[in-house]
Amino acid sequence: VDKFIAATYEHAVILPENSSIPVTAEKALELMNRNIDILEKAITSAARQGAHIIVTPEDGIYGWIFTRETIYPYLEDIPDPEVNWVPCSDPERFGRAPVQTRLSCIAKNNSIYVVANIGDKKPCNVSTVGCPEDGHYHYNTAVVFDSDGKLVARYHKYNLFLGEIQFNVPPEPEMVTFETPFGKFGIFICFDILFYKPAAALVVDHQVDSILFPTAWMNVLPHLTAIEFHSAWAMGMGVNLLSSNTHNTSMRMTGSGIFSPETLGPYYYNMDTEDGNLTFSTLSAHPRNSSTFFTPNWSLYANSISKFSPGSNVFRGHLFSDEFTFTELTEPQGNYTLCQNNLCCHLTYTVTVKITDEVYVLGVFDGLHETEGQYYLQICTLLKCLSTDIKSCGEPVETASTKFKSFSLSGNFSTSFVFPEVLLSKVHLATGMFQVLPDGRLTSHANISQEPLLSATLYGRWYDKDPAAQDAGSKILLDPTVYFIIIALCVVY
Ligand SMILES: NC(=O)CCCC[C@@H]1SC[C@@H]2NC(=O)N[C@@H]21
């Protein structure tokens, strides 16, 4: 099969009344069933409209902000899919599993692959190192039931986000993939997307075609809005990304979509109402086989140009706690190069009509991001400042009036993992308004001048410089087996 229809459902999850007070298993199931009732309607509707697979959000069945004790009644033992289990036909095979049974029946009755996020519990012996005091591991888990209701994938979230104290990190990142008639799929959850394992590794080392991505993503402007970053990740990695976000405007959670290397959506972003939403798209089963697919050499153009700095007009400012180097775009058109550490960014631009009460800057950051997790970034960005006070550059801003006639942004990145983002006023994606050239330039199309620009960004992740990667490296160096192998090889040769 060359094509398939994918669906994602953004669900406004019904939350427990008070998730800091323990409830009985019956009460927990009651709440979960109320959410599954809504998911079932969405899944049934998606299947009737021809969808082959549907993704539902992280935390979409029981919500968030639990303790280990209060999450426990919501958890089920989820077996390894190797056991070949159709819970709908054999519900009691692995003990009490009402949620898995219901999800399996929904998949089977509607002949559709169903992706959901639930909690797994695994008993352990408290005297074993690592086993929690309460005698079980808790995992934030994504499950997939195929169109016969069989459990075909189980993934335990590795990169837990701040506050997920109810869950454990699995001992190693799990690389979960499965084959379907419409391509090879990989799966990971929310914050995982920012790290090499399992997210990038599923594409690089396991060659998946499509990613299933349940998320509960709080939007952060200017670079980490769900639709903006997730579409950029799909484009940068060259895969389909089926992203299903939880909908909760008070938590800034909205933004789901079906992204492919070539198309930014369809997507759903709605901060005005508490409505859920079904999104559909027909996708290529093997997106990298397309004749138009290529991997850019991200630093080719930037390395080829002669550099000149903007001189005195350079200042520092904070963007999501990172200290960027900025320079203001003072003229209606210009040509700038701006560097920080090893990264130099180059921008050429022309604006249609410069709005006098708006300030735009070119920004560069090459360093370790340390808020809500540690990850190394290399970023080149053209963005609108919140106000005309340059101290506001880097702060979140949702609207703009200035339209650009054209821009071209590039950088001499040290990483090949660069995600191209272009965001328009009122948090819209610039569908069909830009491209990435083989030499790494992010360039606008003529139609970019139709809508005011919020930001255009090359968001690079230098995974090898992450503290976790460095720890892994030093672990290998400290491992006595490594020394034994080196000495043995020296003796042999
Ligand atoms: N459920 C999760 O794992 C949520 C993590 C995603 C949050 C993204 S990544 C860092 C940014 N900080 C936020 O508040 N939202 C962004």
The ligand as an ORCA input file, in Angstrom:
! r2SCAN-3c Opt
* xyz 0 1
  N       4.147     15.899     28.808
  C       5.336     16.293     28.445
  O       6.286     15.517     28.356
  C       5.395     17.782     28.147
  C       6.732     18.222     27.710
  C       6.734     19.140     26.547
  C       6.858     20.570     26.920
  C       7.527     21.360     25.874
  S       9.235     20.929     25.823
  C       9.800     22.186     26.873
  C       8.771     23.265     26.851
  N       8.296     23.600     28.158
  C       6.971     23.639     28.216
  O       6.300     24.031     29.179
  N       6.479     23.227     27.052
  C       7.501     22.817     26.114
*
